[in-house]
């Protein structure tokens, strides 16, 4: 293991929230820590803040008094950049402006020893560009911590175009020694988390823009059916609409305005209006005192159909059929051809989400994907204006009989959870194919960095067959902008699912 020895100094440049958090992590890992900010007042304030954080850990019983005292003796605020010359690792956490970072690293290169690692905590800028003007760009690496750094385990170790492999390995091993869960990735726009997470926000905002559902309902469906800890509307209100929108726009521009990453116009309007979320008192939702958060749309109680017919292979929704067979008062008849759909007594059909729309068929209601249909507490149904009242009521009553709240949304292809998960799988497959990171590191990053219930590639494998590929193909046919066109990697995987086992089968 090549982790930096605990006796050697770690320097942190930038005394804001991230800098303080990184300093605390290194300090409690056993290193002497030098904390510097160009603003001397911020250095002093940050020193006091880190000390107070350590004291709170003692008060809460999470840190021994003797360990805390030893750690506090290792913390040194410094007021001259030259005082960082003895560091073995310098982590930069200053303003996200490329020229400012480049100037800092040029100054550091002249001060520190040849074996000192220079790390940037940038979340949106190119590590390659940060190191571009240096004589030895090979010793610059990205160490992207997530806020709050002392609590969140993920660290993205980003190799710029010129980063030496040994430098990336040393940074990785150091993060591991600090008790973190590092993942390796190439210097690509958004790195891992900020690149692959875009559809979680973008698809929800698109459903809203298409007037298919309101923010509270979309959030509830993604939480209670998709298994996500927070919905995208409440989460971006917490992050800050200005921050989230800026990251979305940065990734879109870095990918030369690829349709895969198109930002949301409604979110842009929020930012322009100053509605930045919790910090401004209003975002997608109001946070003014006395204002209740909107409730999701939940359908009124309906009677369960007395009997249904089940036709075809339901793939990832197969558990719904098992639940129907277990339900009291519903007779289930299994048919063998056609589908997949559930035939309702009134002649309508209930089908699992597949990227098509209700208006294309006669009297069909679609139901959304769930992480776990048995554990889900809510399910979304999509219906066109042509669906009969009886069919919609029977569809609602059926899922209510299975113990679910039901949200009726507009007739949009892919619905809410379905299109979100399919796009997450697509971007993850594309990143693996392009060498951005390994499949394991991508899944780890998305679970630990943004608390997804499953990594996208794990989720993609659990969706039977080439489900996500088929859903995106259907969506692309209905929205031919390129946004939903499966990536080449996704296409290859989908083709492989259907391809003959050997050439002999095609040649005879």
Secondary structure by P-SEA (a helix, b strand, c coil): cccccccbbbbbccccaaaaaaaaaaaaaccbbbbbbccaaaaaaaaaaaaaaaaaaaaaccccaaaaaaaaaabbbbccccccccccbbbbbccccaaaaaaaaaaaaacccccbbbbbcccccccccccccccccccccccccccccccccbbbbcccccccaaaaaaaaaaaaaaccbbbbbccccccccccccccccaaaaaaaaaccccaaaaaaaaaccccccccaaaaaaaacaaaaaaaaaaaaaaacccccccccaaaaaaaaacccccccccccccccccccccccccccccccccbbbbbcccccaaaaaaaaaacccbbbbbbcccccbbbccccbbbbcccccccccccbbbbbbbbcccccccbbbbbbcccccaaaaaaaaaaaaaaccbbbbbcccccccaaaaaaaaaaaaaaaaaaccccaaaaaaaaaccccccccaaaaaaacccaaaaaaaaaaaaacccccccccaaaaaaaaaaccccccccccc
